[in-house]
Amino acid sequence: MTTENDTPKNKQIAALVVLVCITVFSVIIGVNEYYDGALRTELEHKVNAENNGLLKKLRSEEQTKLSTYQWVDKPKNIVRIPLDRAKELTLAAYAAPAPAPAAPAEPAPAPQKAAEKN
C-alpha cells in the first residue's frame, strides 16, 4: 500500500495568486490607457479639427457677445457691455471710497401717560 501525500504546495499556490493579481492589474491598466488614447483621438478629430464649422461659429458668437454693446431686455433697460469696459467699471467701483454710513434716526418719543386722577 502506498500512502497519499495530501500536503498543499503553498509556494506554488502563492506564486500563482501573485501571477494572477499582476495579470489582472496589467489588463486593467492596459484597458485604461487604451480608452484614454481613443478618447484623445476622438476629441482631436471632432473638436480640435481645423474644419469644424460649428466651433468657429460658436467662437465668433461668443466674441461678438464679449466685445459689443447689445440690448438684453430693452423694456427693462438692461444692456450687455463689452468685457473690457465691464472690468474698468468694476475696478472703478472698488477703488471708490465707501459711502459714509447714515446717521441713526432719532428714536420716537415715548408716549406720555395720561394725567393721574385724584
C-alpha positions in Angstrom: 0.0 0.0 0.0 1.1 3.4 -0.8 0.4 6.4 1.3 -1.2 9.5 0.0 0.6 12.8 0.2 -2.1 15.4 1.0 0.0 18.5 2.0 -0.7 21.5 -0.2 2.0 23.1 -2.2 1.9 26.6 -0.6 4.7 28.1 -2.6 3.2 27.2 -5.9 -0.3 28.5 -4.8 1.2 31.8 -3.6 3.2 32.2 -6.8 0.0 31.5 -8.9 -2.0 34.1 -6.8 0.7 36.7 -7.3 0.9 36.0 -11.0 -2.9 36.3 -11.4 -3.0 39.6 -9.5 -0.2 41.0 -11.6 -2.0 39.9 -14.8 -5.4 41.4 -13.7 -3.7 44.7 -12.7 -1.8 44.9 -16.0 -5.0 44.2 -18.0 -6.8 47.0 -16.1 -4.0 49.5 -16.7 -3.8 48.5 -20.4 -7.6 48.9 -20.9 -7.5 52.3 -19.2 -4.6 53.5 -21.3 -6.3 52.3 -24.5 -9.5 54.1 -23.5 -7.6 57.4 -22.8 -5.8 57.2 -26.1 -9.1 56.5 -28.0 -10.7 59.4 -26.2 -7.9 61.8 -27.0 -8.0 60.8 -30.7 -11.8 61.3 -30.9 -11.6 64.7 -29.2 -8.8 65.8 -31.6 -10.8 64.5 -34.6 -14.2 66.0 -33.6 -13.5 69.2 -31.6 -10.0 70.5 -32.4 -10.1 69.9 -36.1 -9.5 73.0 -38.2 -12.5 72.5 -40.4 -15.1 72.4 -37.5 -17.6 75.0 -38.7 -19.8 74.7 -35.7 -16.9 75.5 -33.4 -15.9 78.5 -35.5 -19.5 79.8 -35.5 -19.7 79.4 -31.7 -16.4 81.2 -31.1 -17.4 84.1 -33.3 -20.8 84.5 -31.5 -19.0 84.4 -28.1 -16.5 87.0 -29.3 -19.3 89.2 -30.5 -21.2 89.0 -27.2 -18.0 89.8 -25.3 -16.9 92.8 -27.3 -20.1 94.7 -28.3 -22.9 96.6 -26.7 -26.2 95.0 -27.1 -29.7 95.1 -25.6 -30.6 92.2 -23.4 -34.0 93.5 -22.4 -34.9 96.8 -23.9 -38.2 97.4 -21.9 -36.3 96.9 -18.7 -33.2 98.9 -19.9 -30.8 96.0 -19.5 -27.8 96.1 -21.8 -24.7 93.9 -22.4 -21.5 95.8 -22.4 -18.0 94.7 -23.6 -16.0 92.7 -21.2 -13.1 95.2 -21.1 -15.5 98.0 -20.2 -17.1 95.9 -17.5 -13.7 95.3 -15.9 -13.0 99.1 -16.0 -16.3 99.9 -14.3 -15.9 97.2 -11.7 -12.3 98.3 -10.8 -13.5 101.9 -10.6 -16.4 100.9 -8.3 -14.0 99.0 -6.0 -11.5 101.9 -6.0 -14.1 104.5 -4.9 -14.3 105.1 -1.2 -17.3 103.5 0.6 -20.1 105.9 1.4 -20.3 107.1 5.0 -23.0 105.3 7.0 -26.1 107.3 7.5 -26.7 108.8 11.0 -29.0 106.8 13.1 -32.6 108.0 13.2 -33.8 109.8 16.3 -35.9 107.4 18.4 -39.6 108.3 18.7 -40.5 109.9 22.0 -42.2 107.6 24.5 -45.9 108.1 24.8 -46.8 110.1 28.0 -49.1 108.5 30.5 -52.5 110.2 30.9 -52.7 112.5 33.9 -53.3 110.6 37.1 -56.8 111.1 38.6 -57.0 112.5 42.1 
